[in-house]
Amino acid sequence: MGLDDREALRTLRDTVDPALGSAELIRRFYTRWFAIDTSVRDLFPPDMTAQRNAFATALTWLFGELVDQRAQEPVAFLAQLGRDHRKYGVTQRHYDSMQDALLTTLRTQLIEEWDGRLAEAAHDAVALLVGVMRGAADAEKGPPYRDGTVIDHIRASRDVSVIRLQLDRPLYYHPGQYVTVQVPQWPRRWRYLSPSIPADRGGGIEFHVRSVPGGMVSPAIVGETRPGDRWRMSNPHGGMHIDRDGGDVLMVAGGTGLAPLRTLIMDLTRKAVNPRVHLFFGARYPCELYDLRTLWQVASQNPWLSVTPVSEYSTDPPWASDFPDVAPPRGLHVRQTGTLPEVVTRYGSWGDRQILICGGPEMVEATKSALLAKGAPAERIQHDPLTG
């Protein structure tokens, strides 16, 4: 029965589910894969904890979709994954050894219940995973990544930096998309970043980066990036967008979640007629609303844009004086005090708007929940995949 055997697929899904204790299984898979093909180990960072969890989560989702007999989203997801994995230097041999290692690990884990039906379902599911990724990678003819040189590093606040680069070759992306970036301080650790300007034919690109407490890559970017550093970035991902026929727009940006929304706004300025856009831009302290002056300039020339600054605290901490003054000239909405979910929903449900939310996972979840509780339709809300 293979991919039609929902019971067997359910068993496989539960076996790899991290919530059901698959950590040791996934660890054994990677150990076996690295033993079969020693060249694979160099594709991954020294600390495999995050990678193992991400792989287990993706496998669980894939098997879950197959259990529900949904193929369209898994195939699209795997194809994108295959195209993206070219940036790591993945070869056909790596796909072959991965398939062998994964099937062997699953069979060993389920040895007491392994039978013809389970074997067929596992074989077909893994063959789908590997085959779609391999096929998509083979079909892609463009370069797997772009390299660029840091030309400017602006420390906008204690925890936020604006990084500008000149790419060796232009990278074309839709406004609202994101890329994965590798920096010299942390080779083989890729971090999601959203460009903060529309794609530039001359190869210029800009990112806004916040240093995440306890993180590895973002503190290094904010604290150690220097002009001349060489960065590498993947081809773009994501589908956040504005439907020009979908009515007016609500945007909610927490911290550097502003970047993709800023790109969408700047793209709109190229057009003569636009939907109304109301942007709530939030941070902990007023001094961390680092891009208000740019937003004021755009809003002052484009009457369809309204910007409401939001800060959790009404006054700045002592360290604010060490960084540029971000207060805009008079003309923006009066700054509101409170959390973004609280402030945004004071104005109602926004149910008649296209709603785009960007920022940390907790803020996005809280804002989305608050809007849904107010009556906003879930299908009108967009945000990027939530990652911790």
C-alpha positions as CSV (number, residue, x, y, z in Angstrom):
1,M,0.0,0.0,0.0
2,G,2.9,2.3,0.6
3,L,1.9,6.0,0.8
4,D,-1.8,4.9,1.0
5,D,-1.2,2.9,4.2
6,R,-2.3,5.6,6.7
7,E,-1.8,3.3,9.7
8,A,1.8,2.6,8.8
9,L,2.5,6.2,8.1
10,R,1.0,7.1,11.5
11,T,3.4,4.7,13.2
12,L,6.3,6.4,11.4
13,R,5.1,9.8,12.3
14,D,4.9,9.0,16.0
15,T,8.3,7.4,15.9
16,V,10.0,10.6,14.7
17,D,7.9,13.0,16.7
18,P,10.1,15.0,19.1
19,A,7.2,15.5,21.4
20,L,7.0,11.7,21.8
21,G,10.7,11.2,22.6
22,S,12.4,10.8,19.2
23,A,15.7,12.6,20.3
24,E,17.7,9.4,20.6
25,L,16.4,8.0,17.2
26,I,17.4,11.2,15.4
27,R,20.8,11.3,17.1
28,R,21.4,7.7,15.9
29,F,20.3,8.6,12.4
30,Y,22.9,11.4,12.1
31,T,25.6,9.2,13.7
32,R,24.9,6.5,11.2
33,W,24.8,8.9,8.3
34,F,28.1,10.5,9.3
35,A,29.7,7.0,9.5
36,I,28.4,6.0,6.1
37,D,29.6,9.2,4.4
38,T,32.2,11.1,6.4
39,S,32.0,14.1,4.0
40,V,28.5,14.9,5.3
41,R,29.7,16.0,8.7
42,D,31.4,19.0,7.3
43,L,28.1,20.3,6.0
44,F,26.7,20.8,9.6
45,P,27.7,23.0,12.6
46,P,29.6,21.5,15.5
47,D,26.6,21.6,17.8
48,M,23.9,19.5,16.2
49,T,21.1,20.1,18.8
50,A,19.1,22.6,16.8
51,Q,19.6,20.7,13.5
52,R,18.4,17.5,15.0
53,N,15.3,19.1,16.4
54,A,14.5,20.9,13.2
55,F,14.9,17.6,11.2
56,A,12.6,15.7,13.6
57,T,10.0,18.5,13.4
58,A,10.1,18.5,9.6
59,L,9.8,14.7,9.4
60,T,6.9,14.7,11.8
61,W,5.1,17.3,9.7
62,L,5.8,15.4,6.5
63,F,4.5,12.1,7.8
64,G,1.5,13.9,9.3
65,E,0.6,15.4,5.9
66,L,1.0,12.0,4.3
67,V,-1.3,10.4,6.9
68,D,-3.9,13.0,6.0
69,Q,-3.3,12.2,2.3
70,R,-2.1,15.7,1.4
71,A,0.7,15.8,-1.1
72,Q,0.7,19.3,-2.5
73,E,2.2,21.1,0.4
74,P,4.8,18.4,1.2
75,V,6.0,18.3,-2.4
76,A,6.3,22.1,-2.5
77,F,8.1,22.2,0.8
78,L,10.6,19.4,-0.2
79,A,11.3,21.1,-3.5
80,Q,12.1,24.4,-1.8
81,L,14.3,22.5,0.7
82,G,16.2,20.8,-2.1
83,R,16.8,24.0,-3.9
84,D,17.9,25.7,-0.7
85,H,20.2,22.9,0.3
86,R,22.4,23.5,-2.7
87,K,24.0,26.3,-0.6
88,Y,25.5,23.7,1.7
89,G,27.2,21.9,-1.1
90,V,24.9,18.9,-1.0
91,T,25.7,16.3,-3.7
92,Q,23.8,13.3,-5.2
93,R,26.0,11.0,-3.0
94,H,24.8,12.8,0.1
95,Y,21.2,12.1,-0.9
96,D,21.9,8.4,-1.4
97,S,23.7,8.0,1.9
98,M,20.9,9.9,3.7
99,Q,18.3,7.6,2.3
100,D,20.2,4.5,3.4
101,A,20.9,5.9,6.9
102,L,17.3,7.0,7.5
103,L,15.7,3.8,6.4
104,T,18.2,1.7,8.4
105,T,17.6,3.8,11.5
106,L,13.8,3.5,11.2
107,R,14.0,-0.3,10.7
108,T,16.2,-0.7,13.7
109,Q,14.0,1.5,15.9
110,L,10.9,-0.4,14.9
111,I,12.4,-3.9,14.6
112,E,9.8,-5.6,16.7
113,E,6.9,-4.4,14.5
114,W,8.7,-4.1,11.2
115,D,6.8,-6.0,8.5
116,G,6.2,-5.7,4.8
117,R,3.6,-2.9,5.1
118,L,5.8,-0.7,7.4
119,A,8.8,-1.3,5.2
120,E,6.9,-0.3,2.1
121,A,5.5,2.8,3.7
122,A,8.9,3.8,5.0
123,H,10.6,3.2,1.7
124,D,8.0,5.2,-0.3
125,A,8.0,8.1,2.1
126,V,11.8,8.4,2.3
127,A,12.0,7.9,-1.5
128,L,9.5,10.8,-1.9
129,L,11.5,13.0,0.5
130,V,14.8,12.3,-1.2
131,G,13.5,12.2,-4.7
132,V,11.7,15.6,-4.6
133,M,14.6,17.3,-3.0
134,R,17.1,15.8,-5.4
135,G,15.0,16.5,-8.4
136,A,14.4,20.2,-7.5
137,A,18.1,20.7,-6.8
138,D,19.0,19.2,-10.2
139,A,16.4,21.3,-12.0
140,E,17.7,24.6,-10.5
141,K,20.3,26.2,-12.8
142,G,21.0,29.5,-11.0
143,P,23.7,29.9,-8.3
144,P,22.9,28.4,-4.9
145,Y,23.9,31.5,-3.0
146,R,25.2,35.0,-3.2
147,D,28.3,36.3,-1.5
148,G,28.7,40.0,-0.5
149,T,30.9,42.4,1.4
150,V,29.9,44.4,4.4
151,I,30.2,48.1,3.5
152,D,28.5,49.7,6.5
153,H,27.6,48.8,10.1
154,I,25.4,51.2,12.0
155,R,24.8,50.5,15.7
156,A,21.3,51.8,15.8
157,S,20.7,50.9,19.5
158,R,22.3,48.7,22.2
159,D,20.9,45.5,20.6
160,V,20.1,46.5,17.0
161,S,22.5,47.0,14.1
162,V,21.8,48.0,10.5
163,I,24.2,46.1,8.1
164,R,24.6,47.1,4.5
165,L,26.4,44.9,2.0
166,Q,27.4,45.0,-1.7
167,L,26.7,41.6,-3.3
168,D,29.1,40.2,-5.9
169,R,25.9,39.5,-8.0
170,P,22.5,41.0,-7.5
171,L,19.9,38.9,-5.5
172,Y,16.4,39.2,-6.7
173,Y,13.6,38.7,-4.2
174,H,10.0,39.8,-3.8
175,P,9.3,42.4,-1.1
176,G,8.5,40.6,2.2
177,Q,10.7,37.5,1.5
178,Y,13.6,36.4,3.7
179,V,16.9,34.7,3.2
180,T,19.3,32.6,5.3
181,V,22.7,34.2,6.0
182,Q,26.0,32.8,7.0
183,V,28.6,35.1,8.6
184,P,32.3,34.6,9.1
185,Q,32.1,34.6,12.9
186,W,29.9,31.4,12.7
187,P,30.6,29.3,9.7
188,R,27.9,26.7,8.9
189,R,25.3,28.4,11.1
190,W,22.7,30.0,9.0
191,R,20.3,32.6,10.3
192,Y,17.0,33.9,8.9
193,L,17.2,37.6,8.0
194,S,14.8,39.8,6.0
195,P,16.1,42.4,3.6
196,S,14.9,45.9,4.6
197,I,15.0,47.4,1.1
198,P,13.6,46.1,-2.2
199,A,15.8,44.1,-4.4
200,D,18.5,46.3,-5.9
201,R,19.8,45.7,-9.5
202,G,23.2,47.1,-8.4
203,G,23.6,44.4,-5.7
204,G,23.0,46.5,-2.6
205,I,21.2,44.9,0.3
206,E,20.5,45.9,3.9
207,F,19.5,43.9,7.0
208,H,18.3,44.9,10.5
209,V,19.7,42.5,13.1
210,R,18.8,42.4,16.8
211,S,21.1,40.6,19.3
212,V,19.0,37.9,20.8
213,P,19.9,37.1,24.5
214,G,21.5,33.6,24.7
215,G,21.8,33.4,20.9
216,M,25.1,32.7,19.0
217,V,24.9,34.3,15.6
218,S,23.0,37.5,16.2
219,P,25.2,38.7,19.1
220,A,28.2,38.1,16.9
221,I,26.6,40.1,14.0
222,V,25.7,43.0,16.2
223,G,28.9,43.1,18.3
224,E,31.6,41.9,15.8
225,T,30.6,42.8,12.2
226,R,33.1,45.0,10.5
227,P,33.3,46.6,7.0
228,G,35.1,44.1,4.7
229,D,33.5,41.0,6.2
230,R,32.3,38.5,3.7
231,W,28.7,37.2,4.1
232,R,26.9,34.4,2.2
233,M,23.2,34.3,1.7
234,S,20.7,31.8,0.2
235,N,18.1,32.3,-2.4
236,P,14.9,33.9,-1.0
237,H,12.0,32.2,0.8
238,G,8.6,33.2,2.0
239,G,5.4,34.5,0.6
240,M,4.4,37.4,2.7
241,H,2.8,40.0,0.4
242,I,0.2,42.7,-0.1
243,D,-2.7,41.9,-2.4
244,R,-3.3,45.2,-4.2
245,D,-7.0,44.1,-4.7
246,G,-7.4,42.8,-1.1
247,G,-8.3,46.1,0.6
248,D,-6.5,48.2,3.2
249,V,-3.6,46.9,5.3
250,L,-2.6,46.6,8.9
251,M,1.1,46.0,9.7
252,V,2.4,45.1,13.1
253,A,6.2,45.1,13.5
254,G,8.1,44.2,16.7
255,G,11.7,45.4,16.7
256,T,13.7,44.3,13.7
257,G,10.5,42.6,12.4
258,L,10.1,46.0,10.8
259,A,12.5,45.0,8.0
260,P,10.2,43.0,5.7
261,L,7.3,45.3,6.3
262,R,9.6,48.3,5.5
263,T,10.5,46.6,2.2
264,L,6.9,46.2,1.3
265,I,6.2,49.8,2.2
266,M,9.1,51.1,0.1
267,D,7.9,49.0,-2.8
268,L,4.5,50.6,-2.6
269,T,6.0,54.1,-2.8
270,R,6.9,53.2,-6.4
271,K,3.2,53.0,-7.3
272,A,0.8,55.9,-7.9
273,V,-2.2,54.4,-6.1
274,N,-2.0,52.2,-3.0
275,P,-4.3,50.8,-0.3
276,R,-4.2,52.5,3.0
277,V,-1.5,51.1,5.3
278,H,-1.4,51.5,9.1
279,L,1.9,50.4,10.7
280,F,2.3,49.8,14.4
281,F,6.1,49.7,15.2
282,G,6.9,48.5,18.7
283,A,9.8,48.0,21.0
284,R,10.6,47.9,24.7
285,Y,11.9,51.4,25.1
286,P,11.3,54.6,22.9
287,C,15.0,54.6,22.0
288,E,14.7,51.2,20.4
289,L,12.3,52.5,17.7
290,Y,15.4,52.8,15.6
291,D,13.9,53.6,12.2
292,L,11.2,56.2,13.0
293,R,12.9,58.9,11.1
294,T,12.9,56.9,7.9
295,L,9.2,56.0,8.5
296,W,8.4,59.6,9.1
297,Q,10.0,60.7,5.9
298,V,8.1,58.0,3.9
299,A,4.8,58.8,5.7
300,S,5.2,62.6,5.1
301,Q,5.3,62.0,1.4
302,N,2.8,59.2,1.1
303,P,-0.6,60.0,2.6
304,W,-1.8,56.4,2.4
305,L,0.8,55.4,5.2
306,S,0.1,56.0,8.9
307,V,2.7,55.0,11.5
308,T,2.0,54.5,15.2
309,P,5.1,54.1,17.4
310,V,4.6,51.8,20.5
311,S,6.9,51.2,23.4
312,E,6.3,49.0,26.5
313,Y,8.0,51.6,28.7
314,S,7.4,55.3,28.5
315,T,10.9,56.4,29.3
316,D,14.4,55.4,28.1
317,P,17.1,53.6,30.1
318,P,20.4,55.3,31.0
319,W,22.3,53.6,28.2
320,A,20.1,55.2,25.5
321,S,22.4,58.3,25.5
322,D,25.2,56.2,24.0
323,F,23.3,55.7,20.8
324,P,21.7,57.9,18.1
325,D,18.6,59.9,19.0
326,V,15.7,58.2,17.1
327,A,13.0,60.6,17.9
328,P,11.4,61.8,14.6
329,P,10.3,65.3,13.7
330,R,6.7,66.1,14.7
331,G,4.1,64.6,12.4
332,L,3.8,60.9,13.3
333,H,1.0,59.6,15.4
334,V,1.6,60.1,19.1
335,R,3.6,57.2,20.6
336,Q,1.5,54.7,22.5
337,T,2.6,52.9,25.7
338,G,2.0,49.2,26.1
339,T,2.6,45.9,24.4
340,L,1.8,45.6,20.7
341,P,-1.2,43.2,21.2
342,E,-2.7,45.6,23.7
343,V,-2.2,48.7,21.7
344,V,-3.2,47.3,18.3
345,T,-6.5,45.8,19.6
346,R,-7.5,49.0,21.3
347,Y,-8.4,50.2,17.9
348,G,-10.7,47.2,17.2
349,S,-10.4,43.9,15.4
350,W,-9.0,45.2,12.1
351,G,-11.1,42.5,10.5
352,D,-11.6,44.4,7.3
353,R,-7.8,44.7,6.7
354,Q,-5.1,42.5,5.3
355,I,-3.0,41.8,8.4
356,L,0.8,41.3,8.3
357,I,2.7,40.6,11.6
358,C,6.5,40.4,11.9
359,G,8.8,40.0,14.9
360,G,9.7,37.6,17.6
361,P,7.6,34.3,17.8
362,E,6.1,35.3,21.2
363,M,5.0,38.7,20.0
364,V,3.6,37.3,16.7
365,E,1.6,34.6,18.5
366,A,0.3,37.0,21.1
367,T,-0.7,39.6,18.5
368,K,-2.4,37.0,16.3
369,S,-4.3,35.6,19.2
370,A,-5.4,39.0,20.4
371,L,-6.7,39.9,16.9
372,L,-8.5,36.6,16.5
373,A,-10.1,37.1,19.9
374,K,-11.3,40.4,18.6
375,G,-12.9,38.8,15.6
376,A,-10.2,39.2,12.9
377,P,-10.5,36.4,10.3
378,A,-7.5,33.9,10.5
379,E,-7.3,33.8,6.7
380,R,-6.6,37.5,6.6
381,I,-3.5,37.2,8.8
382,Q,0.0,36.6,7.4
383,H,3.3,36.0,9.2
384,D,6.5,34.1,8.5
385,P,7.1,30.6,9.9
386,L,7.7,31.0,13.7
387,T,11.1,29.9,14.8
388,G,12.6,30.4,18.3
